[in-house]
Amino acid sequence: MHRLVGPGLAILDALCIVAGLLAAWAFWTWRSPNLGILVQVPFHALFLPNRFITSALVLIPSWLVMHRQFGLHDPGRLENSSRIAAAVTRSAAWVTVMIVVENFVLGERVYPKSLVVPFVLASWVVLLATRLLVFRVLLQLERPPTALNALIVGVDEDGLAMADTMARDARHVCRVAGFVRTGAEAREKVEPRQVLGTMADVGRLVNEHRIGMIILATRHIPREEALRMAVQADRMGLRVLQAPYSWGVVSPRLGFARIGGLEFIDLVGLQYPTLGEQLKRAFDLVAVALGGSLILPFLGMVALAVKLQDGGPVFYVAPRVGRGGRTFGFYKFRSMVVDADKRREALEHLNESDGVLFKIKDDPRITRVGRFIRKYSVDELPQLLNVLRGDMNLVGPRPLPARDLEGIEDDPEMRFWFEARHKVNPGITGLWQVSGRSDAGFAEMVRFDIHYIQDWSLWLDVQILIKTIPAVLRGRGAA
């Protein structure tokens, strides 16, 4: 079934292009009512050599070749909506260039803009809408026909994290058939019923479970076993993927560099593009200026309620770690008792989070007003001042208390991650909050934040801000 997906998508694309040509032809003939008097141009004539547009018998295969070149016929590359949209747009651009060049070379032809432009636009719209619809349908299916059975090598934390990530972000591309242990993992985290065997059993497991992909998720693979498995996978025509790691943490975006006749993997640092960062700052200032002026009366009422609660200060200013490891004053409406920091040490044993995070679901230090403003993230609104000062962005990795980062120098994995994370400004909200919120642990926060920085775009910021609204209204609280 999986092998039929590519040809099926190609046939669907061809039908979409025909539909785009039909729509353009209908618009062209409607816009030029006298065309029929001068020359008869039936729709089927556009499939043959003619002077009005490149023959559809050439256009359709050319467009399909572009789709194949950009991976649109490969089920394994149907990653997300934005990448599908980008690939469809690039293919449309190349087809447009082809038509323009042909019109220039063959000067005797007359390609009217009133036909060519509607054709490209209509075909692009139909192709994009159809592909996004197909993608959405695949996401809803329990067993998408595009998904390959995958075997994960590793039964430790890395293997389990890879399975969770695949189930969340790549379910339409591959499904986890099971795990194999290497024998070098220190701790086994995967349920025993999901472990299918060892690396020596890979050949048998491929045939039994119809495996199409092997993913090396663990860092603990004996070299001899890895080489033996690679030879066997190559012989059986399997795709083998290695999860990128640097000191045990998912690395920054991988690029490739050529030096002389040698090729290397280039670890590209986590950071926003220079121009993109300027656009991000401009967007934040405009949004804060407009939104802040609208909610100013509401902020005044919240400040009054906090003050009347116990007479303590309205704001809680805590040191948080920002860009470059610099600390800054982090503003919040005070939601706890005045001496909350002094009481924390006595509550350390109640911490419900992992890693360096400190979270207690029913924290006894929270006041009555504080419980409400924390539930709906109202206590976070004063951080708009941090955005105006340049300490933070509206969207970005969540800044952590300086106290929570004590001791990370002793852990090379933690140190590597936070060095990368601190290359960008923290944010009021982020991908972690709208995807997992405070229910997610430290490891999930790491994965969400790295994904956000790697794939940042202004559109992604807008999407996160929009998703933050229902997340806040549901009253799940901020991280």
N, C-alpha and C positions, 0 to 999 in steps of 0.2 A: 504493500500500500504506500509506503514511504517513497518508493521510487517513482510513483505516478504523480506525486505532488508537483514536481518541477514541470513536467509536460502539461499538467493540468493548469498550472498558473500561466504558462505560455499561451495556451489556448484561450484562457480568460482574458489575457492582455490583448490578444489579437482581436477578440470580439469588442473590447473596449475601444480600441483604435478605430475599428469600423464604425462603431457608434459615434465616435468623435467626428469622423469624416462625414457621416450622414447629417449630423447636427450642423456642421460647417456648411455643407452643400445646401441644406434647407435655408440657412440664414443668408447665404450668398444669393440664391435665386430669389428669395423674398426681398432682399435689399436692392436687387437689380431686376425689376419687373420686365424691362425691355430686353433682357438677355436672350429670352426665348425667341424673340423676333430676329435677332442677329445671328444666333447660332444655337443649335440644340445641344444641351449638355445634360444628358440623363445621368443619374447617379452612378450607374455601372460603368459609364465611360471613364470615370476617374480611376478605375482599376487598371486601365490600359494606358499605353503611352499617349500623352496629351500635352497641350501647351498651357494648361491652367495650373497644374500642380504635378509634382512627382508622382508617377504611377503608384497606386496603393499596393501593387504587387512588389514594389521596391520599398515603399515606406514602412509597411508592416514588418517585414523581416528585419529591416534596419533598426526599427525601434525595439524589436524583441532582442536583437543582438546587444543593444545598449543596456537593456534590462538584465540580460545575462551577465554582461560585463560588470555591472554594479551589484551583482549578487541577488537580484530580485527573484530569481528562479531557484535559489538555494534555500531550502527550508531552514537550514541551520543559521542563516543570516537574517531571519525575520525577527530582529531583536526587539525593536520598539517602534512606536508610531513616528517619532521624530526622524529616525534613520530611514524608515520606509519613505517618508515624505521627501527627505533630502535626495534619496536615490532616484525616485520618480521624477523629481524636478531636474536633476542633472541629466537624466536620459532625454527629457523633453528639450533641454537646452542644446544637447548635441544634435538632435534631429533638426532643430531650427537652424543650427549652423550648417548642417548638411544641405538643407533646402536653399539657404542663402548662397552658399558656395556654388551649388549647381546652377542657380539662376544667373550667377555672375559668369560662370564658365560657358554656359549655353545661352548666349545673349539673345538668340532668336526666340526663346521661350518667353511667354508673358505670364508671370505668376502674380496674380492680383493679391494685394494685401488683404482684401475683403474676404478671401478664401483661405489663404495660408494662415493668417493670424487666428481666425476662429477655429480652424482645424487643430492647431497646436494647443490652444487654450482649452477647447472642448475635450480633446483627447487627454490632456493633462488632468483636468478635473475629474473625468470619468475614471481614469486609471487610478488616481489618488484615492478617490472615494471608494472604489471597489476594493483596492488593496487594504485600506484601513478597515473596511467592513470585514474582509476575510480575516485580518489580523485579530479583530475583536471577537469574531466567532471562534477562532482557534483558542483564544484565551478562556472562553466559556466551556469548551469541551473538556470532559473528564480525561479522555484519551485522544488527543489530537493526532490526526494521521501524519502530521509533520514531525512528530516526536520520535527520536531514536532511543532505544534502550541503552542506558549508560551504566557502566560499572565504575564505581568509585574505589580507588586504591587508597586505603587509609581508614582506620576505625577509631582514630583519636579525635580531639577537638576540631582539627582541621577538616577531617572527613565529614564530621557531623555538620560543621558550619557550611561546607560546600553543598551538602544535600539540601540544607535549609534555603540557601541562596538560589539554587536551581529550582526548587519548588516554588519560590516566590517570583523569580525573574526570568526563568527559562523553561517553564513547564510545557510550552508549546514547541520547544526545540528538542528537549530530551527529557526522559523520565528515568528516575533512578531504579534500576533493577535490583541492586544490592551492593554490598561492600566486600572487599577482600582485604585481609590483614597482611601486613608485611612481616610481622614478627619483631619489628624494631620499635613499635610504638610503646611509650612508657605507660600510658593509661588508655584503656578501651572504653569509649563513650557510646558507641553504637550498640543498639539492642542486639543480643545474640541471634535472634531469629532473622535479622537483616544481613548477617554476615554469611556470605555464601561459600567462603573458603579462603585459601591463601593464594599468593601470587603464582604458586606452582599449578594451581587449578584453573588458571585463566583460559587456557585452550578449551577445556571441557565446559566451562561456564559460558563461553561465547556461543557454543553450539546449543547448549541447553536453554539459554535465555535469549537467544538471538540478539546478542550484544552488537551494537553498531559504533560504540564510542567508549573509550577508556579515559578516565580523568584521574590524573595523579594529583591528589589533594594533600597528601601528607608530605612533610619534609623528611620523614624517617623511612627512607627506602634504601636498602643495601644496594650498592652499585652493581654487583653481579646479578642480582635479581632484576633490577631495572633494565639492564642490557638484554637479559634473556627474554623478558617480557616484550621489549621493544622489537626484537627480532621476530618473535611469534606474532605480534600484532601486525607488523609489516607483511608477513607471509599471509595472514588471514584478511588483509585489506581493511584493517580497523583504523579509525582515526584516534590518535592518542594526543590528549591535551594536558599540558602542565600548568597548574595554577601558579601565577607569579608570586614569589615571596621575597621579602628582604627582611632579615632578622625575624622571620616568623610572622610578620605582618604583611598583609596584602600590599604590594609595592605601588609606587606611583605609576602613572601611565607608561607603558613600554613603547619605545620607539626603536628604530634600527639605524645604525651608523656604519658607514663604509670608510675605512682608512686604508688607502692603497688597494690591495687585492683582498683585504680582510673585511668581514662583516661582523659587527658586534651588536649586542642588545644595549640600547641607550635608555637608562632610567631617567625619564623626564620628570623634573620636580613638580610637586603639587602647587599650582598657583593659577590665578586667573590671567587671561591675556591682558596686556597693558591697556589697550583701548577698551576692552571689556570691563576692566576695573573702573575706569573713568565713567563709563556709561552706568555701571552699577551704582557708583556714588551719586551721580546726577539723578538717577531714578529714585534713590533713597531720599534725597533732599526734597524733591518735588512731592513725593508721597507723604513724607512726614509733615511738610508744610501744609498740604491740603487736609490730610487726615487729622493732624493734631489740632488744627483750628476748629474742626467739627466736633471733636470730643472733649474740648477744653472744659465746658461746663460740667460734664460727667466726671472728669478728673478732679474737679474741685469738690464735688459731692463725696467722692471716695476719700479724698484727703480729710475732709471734715469728719467722716464716719470713723476713720482710723484714729484721729486725734481724740474724739469723744469716747472711744472704747476704753482707754486707760490713761489718757493724758500723756502718753509717751510720744516720741518723735513720729512724724508721718512717714518719713522715708527710711529705708534700711540701705545703707551704703556699705558694700562688702568688697574686698579686693578680689578681682577676678583676673585670670591670665588671658591676655589678648595677643595681638600680632607681635611676632618676634619675641614672645615670652615676657613682654612688658605687662605689668599689672596696672589696672585702672579701677577707678571707683564705679561700681556697678549699682545702678539705682533700681530700687523696687519699693512699692508700697509695703510698709512693714506689716507682716501677717502673723508674726510670732510675738511672744512676750519679750519684754525689753532685754532680759538677760538670757536669751535663747542660746547664744554661742557658749556661754559658760556651762549650760546644762547638756551640751552635746556629748561630752566625754562620758557622761553617765549613761548615755543611750546608745553607745557604739555597738553593744551586743544585740540591739534590735534592728540593725541595718539589714534591709531586705534586698539591696542591690548587690551587684558583683563588681569586680575591678576596683577602681578608685572612687566610685560614686557612693554617696550617702543618701539613702532614701528610707523613710518610714511612712507607711500608708496612713496610719492614725497617729501622727506625731502629737504628743501631749503638749508641746510648746505652742501650738497654733491657737490663736484667739478665735472668738466667734466670727468677727468681721473677716479675719484672715482666712478662715475656712471657706467663706463664700468667694472672696476675691482670688484665692488660689485655685478653687475649683474651676472658675471661668477665666483663669489667666489674667485677670484684671491687674494683679500685682505686678505684672511684667510691663505695663504701659509706660511707667516712667523711663524705661530704657530708650524711649524715643529721644530723650536728652542725650544718651550715649551715642545714638546715631548722628545727631546734629553735631556733637563734638568730634566725631570721626573715630571714636573708640570701637564702634560696632557698625554692622550693616543690618538692614531689616531681615535679610536671610543669610544664614551661614552656620558654621559649626557652633554648637552651644558652648559659651565660655564656662569653664569649671572653676570652682573656688580654689584659691591658691593653696589652701590647706589640703585639699584632696590630691594635690600633685606632689606632696612631699614623699620622697622615697622612690620616685620613678627612675631616678638616676641609677638605681641598683638593678633595674630590669632593662636590658638593651632593646627588647621589643617595644616596651612602653616608651622609652626614650626616642626611638626612631619615629614612632607614630606621632608623638607630640611635637617633635621638631618639624615634621611635615605639616601637621595641623596648624601650627602657629605661624605659618607663612601667609595666612589670610586673616582678615578681620572676623571675629565671631559674629553671631547673629541673634536676633530676638527669637526667630523661629527658624526651622530648618527641615531638611528631608527626614531626619530622625524623628522630629516631633510629629509630623503629619503621617508618617508611616508606622512608627512604633510608639511614639510619645514616651511618657515616663514608665510605661510598662516594660519597655525593652531594657536589656542589660547593657553593660559596658561594651561587650564584644559587638553587639548589634549597633551601638552608637558609632563605633569605629568604622564598620562597614558602610553605614549610611553616609557618614561624613566624607569618607574617601570617595565614594561614588559621586557625591554632590560636587566636590571640588574638581574631580576629573572631568565631569560632563557638564560643568556650569554653562549656563546661557541665561540671557535676560528673560527669555520665555520660561525657563525652568523656575526662576525666581517668582514670576507672576503666577505660575501654577501652584507653587508652594504657598504663596500668600492666600490664594483662593481656597486651597484645601485647609488652611489654618482656621478659617472662619467656622466651618462645621465642626472641626475638631474641638475648638474652644466652646462652641455652643452645646456640644454634648457633655461638657463639664468634666473632661478627663484630666484637666490640670496640666500645667507645663512642666517640662523637665527642669 
